[in-house]
Amino acid sequence: PDIYQQMLAEAGVSAPEQSSPERPLKRRRPGPQQLQRPLSDHPSGLTKTGAQLDTQESDEEDEDVEFQDVILPVPTVQTVELESDDEDEEEEEDIQFEDVDFSAPLADT
């Protein structure tokens, strides 16, 4: 802990005091303040907010939309047969080399 305090002192940063039991003050979040205010000036139910008007207009626009039925193609299912390692080993054992001279040098191409 002493090293930490020394590093903070060198950097010019003061460490928070450990003796202060008070919690830090809460900060207000930036954002639209109109939605948080109560509508006490207007009688409830007689006025509509901008958000309510927007949803009504978008609902009316949605009613004009026509949908077209689209026939989906049947998906083709492709399967791959997995071969086990045992089969590969058996096939390798069956391979026989005939008339191959392994002692001959390879030709450089």
Residue, then its C-alpha position, 0 to 999 in steps of 0.5 A: p500500500d505504501i508503494y501505491q501511495q508513493m506512485l499516486a503522489e508522484a503522479g500528482v493524484s491525491a488518493p481518496e480519504q479513507s475516513s469519509p463514510e459519506r457516499p458520493l452524491k448521485r449525478r443526474r443522467p443526461g437525457p430527455q427531461q420532458l418524459q420525467r416531468p409529471l403532467s400536473d398542469h394538464p388534466s389527465g386524459l385530455t392531452k396526448t404527448g408527442a410519443q402517443l401521436d407518433t405511435q398513432e400515425s405509425d399505426e395508420e401507416d402500417e394499416d396501408v401496407e399490403f403483404q404478398d404471400v411468397i412461396l418458400p422453396v423446399p430446402t435441399v438437405q445434403t448429407v455427408e457420410l462420415e468414414s471412420d478411421d478404422e476403414d481408412e487404415e484397412e484401405e491403406e493396408d490393402i494398397q500394394f506398390e508394384d514395380v516401384d523402385f524406391s532406391a532410384p533418385l527423384a528427377d528434379t523438374 
